[in-house]
Amino acid sequence: MTDRRPDQQEMSKAKRARTDNLDPKQNPYLAHHYEVEVDDSYSTGNGNGYTNGGESGLSGFKRHATTAAQAHTAEDGPANPFNNAPLSKQYFNILKTRRDLPVHKQR
């Protein structure tokens, strides 16, 4: 079989980058699978290798070691635990409705 591709460089077939020697801990899409050691004197991390520049409602949580009481406290806080923005009245209305559901009691 003959190669029918032109000899011009810009028309050649694109090559895929090698991924067999990459460290999966450096992949931002897989960062949540690995524990991240963060120096607390330098910055606060949210558990996936990214820092939010300040203290958040979830900064004291340890992955796979949280309790329902900790989640309840984070939900009730005056600020959003992910971005420290104030929680709205609508949020608390939805939270109250959700807590009345039977599946929420299994937590």
C-alpha positions in Angstrom: 0.0 0.0 0.0 1.3 3.4 -0.8 1.3 6.5 1.4 -1.0 9.0 -0.2 -0.3 11.8 2.2 1.5 14.8 0.8 5.2 15.4 1.6 4.5 18.8 3.1 5.2 19.1 6.8 2.1 21.1 7.7 -0.1 18.4 6.2 1.4 15.5 8.1 -0.5 13.5 10.6 -0.5 14.9 14.1 1.2 12.9 16.8 -0.2 12.4 20.3 1.9 13.4 23.3 3.2 10.5 25.4 1.3 10.1 28.6 2.8 6.9 30.0 5.5 8.7 32.0 3.3 11.5 33.5 2.7 11.5 37.3 -1.1 11.2 37.9 -0.8 13.4 41.0 0.1 16.3 38.7 -3.1 15.9 36.6 -5.6 18.4 37.8 -8.5 16.1 36.8 -7.2 13.4 39.1 -6.0 15.6 42.0 -9.0 14.7 44.2 -7.8 11.1 44.3 -4.6 11.9 46.2 -3.9 13.4 49.6 -2.2 16.7 49.3 0.3 17.8 51.9 -0.2 21.5 52.4 2.0 23.7 54.6 -0.6 25.5 56.7 1.8 28.3 57.5 1.9 29.2 53.8 -1.7 28.7 52.5 -4.9 26.9 53.0 -5.9 24.2 50.6 -9.2 22.6 49.9 -8.0 19.0 49.6 -7.4 18.8 45.9 -4.2 20.8 45.5 -5.8 24.1 44.8 -5.8 27.0 47.3 -8.6 29.5 47.7 -6.4 32.2 49.3 -8.1 32.1 52.6 -9.8 30.1 55.4 -13.0 28.3 54.2 -15.7 26.4 56.0 -14.2 23.2 54.7 -10.6 23.8 55.5 -10.7 21.8 58.7 -12.1 18.7 57.0 -10.0 15.6 56.3 -10.9 13.6 53.2 -12.7 10.3 54.1 -12.8 11.3 57.8 -15.7 13.7 58.1 -18.8 13.2 60.1 -22.5 14.2 59.5 -22.2 16.7 62.4 -19.3 18.5 60.5 -21.4 18.6 57.3 -24.4 19.9 59.3 -22.2 22.7 60.8 -20.8 23.6 57.4 -24.3 23.8 55.9 -25.6 26.0 58.7 -22.7 28.4 58.6 -23.3 32.0 57.9 -21.2 31.7 54.7 -20.8 29.3 51.9 -18.1 26.8 52.9 -16.7 26.7 49.4 -16.2 30.4 48.6 -17.1 32.2 51.9 -19.9 34.2 50.2 -22.9 34.9 52.5 -25.8 32.3 52.3 -29.1 33.6 51.0 -32.5 33.2 52.6 -33.5 31.0 49.6 -30.6 28.7 50.5 -32.0 28.2 54.0 -35.5 27.6 52.7 -34.2 24.9 50.4 -32.0 23.5 53.2 -35.0 23.2 55.5 -37.1 21.4 52.9 -34.2 19.1 52.1 -33.7 18.2 55.8 -37.3 17.2 56.0 -36.8 14.5 53.4 -36.4 10.9 54.6 -33.2 10.3 52.8 -31.5 13.2 54.6 -32.0 11.4 57.9 -29.9 8.5 56.8 -26.8 10.6 56.6 
